[in-house]
Amino acid sequence: MKKGIILEISGALLVLLFVYTALSKLLHQEVFIAAMEQAVWLRPYAKTIAFLLPLSELLIAGLLLIPAIKRSGFWLSFVFLVTVTVYLGWMLLFSPDLPCNCGGVLENLSWRQHVVFNLFFIGLSIIGIRLQS
């Protein structure tokens, strides 16, 4: 019983995160693209990323909602969040003055706070993977 509740809460929080960030990026796509274009190495890919990233987030949220493939959703959320956290770490080391392009209230977090925020959700992904097996 307790395992099931923890699993459902972990999944629900991840779904909320991915749906919220995806919708924020889609609703403010011009701002999202402009923020990504400030990083020279992202500039050529900004429009493609602005399209694919929110779709990926919605896909992960969808997987987390389907019991038969929920474990795949937890794995994809883990990989996605680790990738974003590595990107944030890279930006902290080499471009700390760039704005966050995550959308919504997450833009108000500092880069370091965002790393801690992501680590929390990576933890939820790991919990989901372990409890789902």
N, C-alpha and C positions, 0 to 999 in steps of 0.2 A: 504494500500500500504506500509506504513512505517513498519507496523507490519510484513508483509511478507518479506520485505528486512532484517529486524533484525533477523527473524527466519532463513532465508536462510544463512546469514552470520554466525550466531551462529552454525548452523549445519555444514556448510562447514569448519569452524575452528576446530570443534571437529573431523570431518572426517580426516582432515589433521593431527591432533595430533595423532589419533589412528592408522592411516595407517603408518605414519612416525615411531612411536615408535615400532609398531609391526614388520615392515620390518627391522628396526635397530636390534631388538632382534633376529630375525630369521637369518639375515646375519652375525651376530656376536654371535652366540649361545654359543660357547665355552667360550667367555669372559663373557657373561651374566651368565652362569652357575657358572663359577669360582667366580664371584662377589657374587652371592647368597650363595655359599658354605662358604664364610667367616663369615656369620651369622650362628652360631652353630645350632640354632633351625630351620633354613631353609635347612641346609645341606642335610637331608634325602629326601627332596622333591624338590631339585633344578632342577633335570632333568624333572620332571613332570611339575613344574611351568614354566620352560623354554619352554615347549611345549604348555601348556594350556593358559598361559598369552597372548602371541601374537595372538593365535587363538581367544581368547575372545575380544581382541582389534579390530581385523578384523571383527568379528561378529557385534560388536557395530557400527563400521563404516558402515557396510552394512545396518544395520537397519536404520541408519540416512539417508541413500540414498533413501529409499523406502517411498514415501509419506504416504501410508496407515498405516505404522507402525513406523513412525518417532518418535512419542511420546514415544514409548517403547524404542527407541534408546536413546532419551534424558534421560529417567529414568535410563536405564542401565549405561549410561555414568556418571550420577550423582552418582549412587551407587558405580561404579568402582572407580571413582576419589576420593570419600570420603574414601573408603577403602584404597587406595594407600596413601592418605594424612594422615590417622591415622597411617599407617605403617611408613611413614616418621617421624611423630611426635614421635612415639615409638623409632625409631632409633636415633632421635635427643636427646632424654632423656637418652637412655641406651647404645647406640653404635655410638657416633658421628664420630668415626674415620673410619667407614666402607665406602667403595666406593659406589657411586650411580650405580645401575645396570639398569638404564632406557634406555640407548643406545643413540648413536648419540650426538648431541650438548647438550642434556639435562644433560649429564654426567659432563659438565663443570659448571653446577650450583651448588652452595652450597646446603646443605640440607635445610636451611632456605629459600633460593631463590626458591628452588623447591616447598616448601610448598606454597609460594606466587603465583608461576606459576600455581599450581594446584587449588588454590582458585579462580583464574581468570577463569579457565575452568569449575570449579564447578558452578560459576556464570553464565557462558554461558549455562550450562545444565539446571539450574533453569529457566533462561529466556526462553529457548526452551520449557520446560515443561509448563510454564505458558502461553506462546503464542500459543502453540499447542492445548490447551484445549478449 
